[in-house]
Amino acid sequence: MTRGMQLNELLNLPVMVDLETSNRAFLLGRTKGFSLAKKGEYPCHVIRVGRTYRVSRAALLRALDIDPNESGAGSSHPTPPCENDPHHQR
């Protein structure tokens, strides 16, 4: 059985991942994922590098309809409080 990936795992992926990692995100087994990539029918854009396949995090997130900006990805700093916020202390 293929184990999927949690949202935080997807958002913390490196810029490029191997096809096996991408297969997990799409809940695809190894054989099915490689078969789809070979036929050009993979759920997102796949880059062939020599004898291997790579998938960009951006293409993977787009295909899964995940907006990394709305999910707070890439931001290690909290959003500063708004000065109009009644709870903001000066």
N, C-alpha and C positions, 0 to 999 in steps of 0.2 A: 504494500500500500504506500502511496506517495504522500509524504507529509508536506503540507502547504507552508506558507510563510506568513508571519504576523506583520502588521503594518510597520511596526518599528524596525523589523528586520529588513523589509523592503526599502525603507527610507535610509537605512544605514549601509546599503550595499555600496561597493566601490563603483567607480565610474563605468567600468566594463566588467562583465561577469561571464563565466563560462556557461555553456548551454545547459549543463546539469543544474546549475543554480537557477537559471531561468525556468527550466522545466518544473522545478519545485514551486516557483511562484505561480505557474499556470496549472499546477496539479497534473502535470504530464509525466508519464513514466519515461525512462531513458530511451527505450526503443521507439516509442511514439514520437517523442520530441525530436530525436535525430532524424527519423523518417520525414517528419513535417519540414524540418530545416532543409534536408536534402532535396525535397520536392518544391521548395520555395513557398510552402504553405504555413509556415510558422506564424503564430498569432502576432508577432511583431517583427521589425526589421532585424535580420541576423547578418553579421559580418563574418565572412570566411577568411581566416588567417592561416594560410598553409592548409594543414589537415584538420584544423580546429575551427569551431564556431564560437563567436563572441556576440554578446548582446549588451547594448549600452543601457545603463540604469534609466536614462531619460526615455528611451523607446519602451522599455519594460513598464515603467510607471504610466506612460501615455496609454499603452494597450490595456492596462488594468484600470484606467480612468482614475488615477491618483494624482492629485496636484500637490507636489512637494511643498509649495509655498503656503498653501492653506493648512497643511498638516503641521506646520512649524518646523519642517525639516531644514537643516542647515543653519539654524539659529541656535547658537549656544548661549546667547545672552537674552535675558528676559526683556520683554517689551517695556520701555520706560513708561511710567504712569502719565496719564494726561493731566495737565495742570487744571483742567476744568472738572476733574474727578473730585467729588466731595470727600472722598476718602484719602486723597493725596495730601500729605503733610508737607509744609514748606519749612 
